[in-house]
Amino acid sequence: MPITPVSRTATAALGIGQVSSFFVNNGIWILALPFYQMTLGLDPFLLSLASAIPVLIATFIGPWVGNVVDRYKHRHGTRKPFIVGAGAICSVLFGSVWMVPIDWPSNWQFAYLFIIALTFYISSTFYTIPMTCLQYEISTETRQRTKVIAITAVFSKLCAIANQWAFPISQLAIFSSAVAGVQFVGWFIALVLIALCGLAPVIGVKESPNTVKYEKIESSSLSKNMLRTLKNKQFLVILGISFFVMAGIYYSASVDYYLIVYYMCNGDIAEGSIWKGVLSTSFAIMGIASIPLIVKLSSHVGIPKALQIIFLLNALGGLIKWFLFVPEVRWLISLDALFCCLVWSAMGVLIPSLIAKICDEEQSKNNEDNKGLFISVQAWVLHVSSSLAIIASGYTLNLIGFDANLGAEQTEFSLQAMRYILSGGTILFSLLAWGLLTASKLSSSNT
């Protein structure tokens, strides 16, 4: 049976939809750190709790949401009704995050952020899972699907550029105050980049018939499906890799903003945010350039072998970080992306392609579509891992004596500890991910 090529319209719609998914997943944290912590002075540990615990709570309902999304029947499809409804809610809640009264005590600001973020992340679970399902269902052929996912990953990288410049833009003189600037940028992201862009896949992508005609497929219980999912050895390896990347490498990278502001820029938040923007822009540009190389590499040596090479390069990049994140050569900071951008591109292209292939194999074997469940379980691991990384980062900053009120007067011990975390942590967790791939059967598969 010939494979129907994916239309350009559908591919473009998925790409635009990826813009919305990106800001739902990443938009709050990148603005909350400089706004709530560096501008309003909220304790970094409290900020980490407000950012991470809502994600942790929301992820516990993820597998249930995935099962519901897989089995929901509606004349407009199984995915699209969730995307429209949850997307609208996420948009309103995202804009509301930045409306906290600045004269409130810190504990009240913490409570406000916590409650809004909790509601937001619960809603986002009903949004991101069906959105990802549409990507996985765009084709049944692995290479064609990988190319489509690669194109959507390019959109994510472009969003990463905009995301890192969101706070510097909010500080421009055209705004009456720093707070007004953040509120304007926040609502622009909410209404245009989340709500409007989120409608593109609803309009431009036709759902797979396998997900619409569910009356022909027997539905299993959530517990049975979960057990089957966690018995898949290839999927367990992917979950392990996801943990090492998001709990370890993400934790290590979480201090780079602090090093840039308080070590490289002598406590100047505005200047530091610009250099952070330069760094993240470099990651995004090099990430875009790396995507076709990663796809080509994976087609030659297989996805597992390509991942092994990428993790070794990332470990080398961790060593190089020690010599780049210093005041004397901050103009070389863009070189950090040369080796370390690959791992994030791989997480956005190769890992989803592996999961999609596993979903196809499971559906062929059991005559039951569980894409939403597989996606939700991996999302659960990603969110739990990143939440643990955020909490650990906030606790570590307090432990090593960081104090935002000290400005440029941070202790030498605090700054050096950040350097060890950034460089040493990147090396350690990259090698752990490489070791897991090397020891697993996945590393010798022909996927």
N, C-alpha and C positions, 0 to 999 in steps of 0.2 A: 504494500500500500504506500503510494508516494507521500512524502512529507510536505504539507502545505507551508510555503514560506511565510514568515511573519511580515505583515505589511508595515510600511514605514509609518503609517498613521498610528497603528497600535504601539509600535516601538517608541515613537515620539510621545504618545500619551502616557506610557509607562514612565518615560524619563521625566516628564513634567510632574507626574504623580510622585516620583521619587523626591522631588523638591519638597513636597508637603511632608512626606514621611521623614525626611532628614530633619526638618525643623521640629517636628513632633518629638523625635528621639533625642535631638541634641541642642535645641534652641534655648531651653531654660538655663542649663548649667553654664553655658559660655557667657551669658549676660548676668546671671545671678552672682557669679564669683566677683567680678569687678563692681557690680552695683550694690549687692547686699553686704558683701564683706569689705571691699576696699573703699567704697564710697560711704555706705551707711554705718560701717564698723561692726557688723554682726560677727560674733565669735566664729572662727573658722570651723570649730567642731560642731557648733549649732547649725551652721550652714550645711555642713556635710550631712547631718542628721535630717535636715529638712529636704535635702536633695536626694538622699539615698533611701530613707525608710519608706516614703511613699512609693518609690519604685519597687522595693522589696514586697510591700503589701500587695501592690497591683499584680506583680508577677505570679503570686500564688493562685490567682484566678485564671492565669493564662491558659493552662491546659484545658480547663473547662470551657473557656471562650473559644479555643481552637476547635474543640469537639462540637460546640454549638454552630460555629461558622461552617464546619464541614457538612452539617446535617440540616441546616436551615433551608427551607424551600419557599420560594417566592417567585412570582411571575416575572420580576425584574432580575432574578438571579440569586445566587447564594452569597455573593461577596458585596455587590454594589449597595444594597440597602444599609449595610453596616458602615461602609465607607462614607456615605452621604450623612447619615445621622451622627455617627461618632465624630466625623470630621468637623461638623458645625459646632459641636460641644467643645472639642479641643481648641478650636479657634477662639471662642469666647473666653475660655479659661486661661489660655496662654496670654492674651492681652491683659487679663485681670491680675496676673502675677505682679505686674509692674506698677499697680495702683496703690501699693501699700502707703499709708500715711507716714511721712518721714519724721514726724514729731512723736510718733509712738515709741514707747520703751522697747528695747531690744527683744525682750521676751514676747511682747505682743507682735512685733514684726516677724519673729520666728514662727509664732503660731499661725499668723496669716499665711506666710509662705507655705508652711506645712500643710494646711487644710486645702489651699488652692492646688498645690502640687499633687496631693493625694487624689483629689477628684480628677485632676487632669490625667494622671498616669493610669488610673482605672479606665477612664474613657479612651485613652490612647490604645489600650489593649484591644478594644473592639475595632480600632481603626487600622493599626499596623499589620495585624495578622491577616485580615482579608486582602489588604493591599499587597502584601508579599505573596499571597496565594495566586493573585493574578499574574505576577511575574513568573512563578513556577509553572503555571498552566499555559503560558504563551506558546509553548511548543513541547512536543514529546521527544524531540531529537536533541541529544546532549550538547553537541557543538553549537547548534543554532541557538539553543536556549542560553548557553554560556555567552555567546556574542551579544544577545539581547541584555542579559544581566550586566555585561561589561559596559554597554552603552548607558544603562541606568546608573552604573557606578560613576561614569563621567559626570552625570548631572549631580551626583552626591559630592564629587570633588569640587565642582563649581560652587555648590552651596557652602562647602567648607570655607571657601575663600570669603564669601559674603558673610558667613557666620562670624568669622574672626574679626572682620572689620565693623561688625554691628556696633560694638561699644565705642570704638574710636569715632565713628560717624555720629553717634549720639552725643559726643562731647563737642561738636562743632559750635562755633559762635552763633549760628543762626537760631539756636534754641535758647530760650530764656534762662534755662538752668540745666545742670547735668541730669536732674531727675526728669524734667520735661523731655529732654532728648531721649532718655531711655524709654519713656512711655510712648513717644511717637514711634520709635523704631520697633518697640515691642508690638504695638498694634498693627504696624505695617506688616510685620512677619505674620501676625495672627490672621489678618483679613485677606492678604494677597498671597503670601507664600504657603500658608496652610489651607485656608478655606478655598480660595479660587483655584490654586494649582491642584488641589485634591480632587477636583471635579473632572480633570482631564481623563483619567482612566475610566471613569464612569461613562463618559461620552464616547471615548475612542477605542475601547477594548471590548471585544465580544467574549463573554465567558465561555469556558469549555463546556460542551454538552454533558460531560461526565459529572460536573458539579451542579447542573441544573436539574437533571432527571433522576432524582434520588429515590423516587418511588420504586425503581427497579433494583435497588441495592439494599441489602439487609443491614441495618444499623446495629453496631455492637455497643456495649456499655463503655463508659469512659474508662473505668478501671481496667477492663480487658484491653482496650486500645493502648492505654498508657503502658501496661505490662509488655505488650507486643513491641511498642516503640523502644522501650528501654532494654529489650533483649537483642536489639540490632547492634552487633558489635562495631560495625563501621560507624554508626551514629554515635556510639559511646566515645569513640576516638575523637570524633568531631567536637563533642561536648567538652572533652578534656582539653583540646586545643583552644576552644573558645574560652575556657576558664583561665588558662595560662596567659592568654592575650589580654583579656579584659580585667582579670583580677591582678595580674602581675605587671605586664607591660604598661597597662593603662595607669595603674597606681604609680609606677616609676615616672611616667610622663606627666603626672598631675602636678609635679612641683616645678615644671619648666617655667610657668607663668611667674611664679614667685621668684625664681632665680633671675629671670629677665628684669623684673621690676626692682627687686631689692638688692641684687648683686651686680647686675650688669648696668642698670640705669640709676643706681644710687637712690632708690625709693621714689622715683618720679613715675607715678601711675600712668599719666597721659603718655609720656614717652615710652614707657614699658609696654603699654597696650599697642602702640604703633609697631614696636619691634616684635611683639607677639603676633601681630597681624602679618608682618613680613615672614615670620617663621611658618605660620599656618598657610599663608599663600604659597610659599615655596613647597610645602607638603602637598597642597592641592594640585599645583601645576605639575610637579614631578609625578604625583600620583596619576594624573590624567595621562601623562606621557608613558607611564609604566604599564598601564592597563593593556594596550595591544601587545606589549612585550610579554606580559604575564600570560595572556591568552595563547600567544604563539608558543611560549615555553611549555605550557601545560599540554598543548596539542602534540608536542614532540616527545616529552619525557613522562607525561601523565601528571595529573593534578597532585597526587601525594609527593612525588619527587620534586615537583616545582615548589611545593610548600617547604620541603626540607631545605632547599637552596635558599629560599627567602628568609627562613628563620636564622640560618647561619649568617647571612648578610646583615640581618637586624642585630645580631649579637656583636658583629664587628662595628656596626653603627653605634652601639652602646658604648664601646670603648672610645670611639671618636668624640662622643658627647663631652667627655671629660676635658678635652682641649678646645671645644667650641664655646661652651657656656661660661666664658670669662670676659671681663670688661674690655680687655686689651684687643680682642679680635671679634667683637660682636657683629661686625660687618660680614663675617664669615658664617653667621648663624644659619644661613640658607643651606649650607652644605649638610646640615643635620638631616635634611630630607632625602639626600642622595641614597643612603642605605636604608633609612628607617621608614620611608614612605611605602615600601613594598608590602610590608606586613598588613597595613591597613587596606591597601588595594586588594590583597589576597582575601582578606576577611569579607570584602564587599563583592568579590567576583567568584573566586574558586570555592570557598566554603558554601555559599548558596547553591552553586552548580552541583556540588557533591550531594547536598541535602535533597535537591530536586530529583537527582538520579535515584537516590535511595527511596524517595517517595514513590517514584514510578515503579520500582522493583517491588515494593510492598503492595502497591495497588494491583499489580499484575498477579501477585501471588495470592492475595486475599480477596480480590474483587471488592475492595472498599477503599475509598479515598480518605486518607488521613493527613493530607498536606497541612491543614491548619493545626493539627495536633503536633506534628513534627516541628513546624515553624514555632509554635508556642513554647514547646519544651526547650528548643535552642534559645529562643528569646528569653525564657526564664533563666537559663544559665548565664546568658550575656548580662541580663539586668541584675541578677544577684551578684555576679562577679564584679560588675562595674560599681554597684552600690557598696559592696564591701571595700572596693578600692577607694571610693570617695570617703567613706567613713574612716578607713585606715589613714588616708591622707590627712584628713582634718585632725584626727587624734595625734598623728605623727608630728604635725606642725606645732601643736601645743606641747608635745613631749620634748621637742628639740629647742623649745624656747622662742618660737616665732611669735611676734606681737605686732599687729598692723599699726598700732598707735606709736610704735617706735620709729616708723618710717625708715629712713636710711640707716638708723642706728641699730640694726639687727646684730646679734652677737656673731662672732666669727664661727663659733661652733655650729650655730643654726644654719648658716650659709654653707658651710662645708658639708654638713649632714645632708642638705638638699642635693649637693653635687654627687655624693655617694649613692643616694637613692636613685637619682636620674640615670647615672651611668651604670652602676653595679646592678641595679634592679633590671634594667633593660637586658643586660648580658645574661643574668641568671635565668630569667623567665623565657627568654628566646631559646636558650639551650634546653630548658625543660620541655618546651613544646617540640623542639627538634628531636629530643630523646624519645618522646612519646610516639612520634611518627615513625622513627627508626625501629622501635620495638614492636610496633603493631603490624598486623597483616595488611592494614590499609596502605602502608608504605610500599608494599610489593604488588599492589593491585594494578590493573590496567585502566583504572578509571580515568 
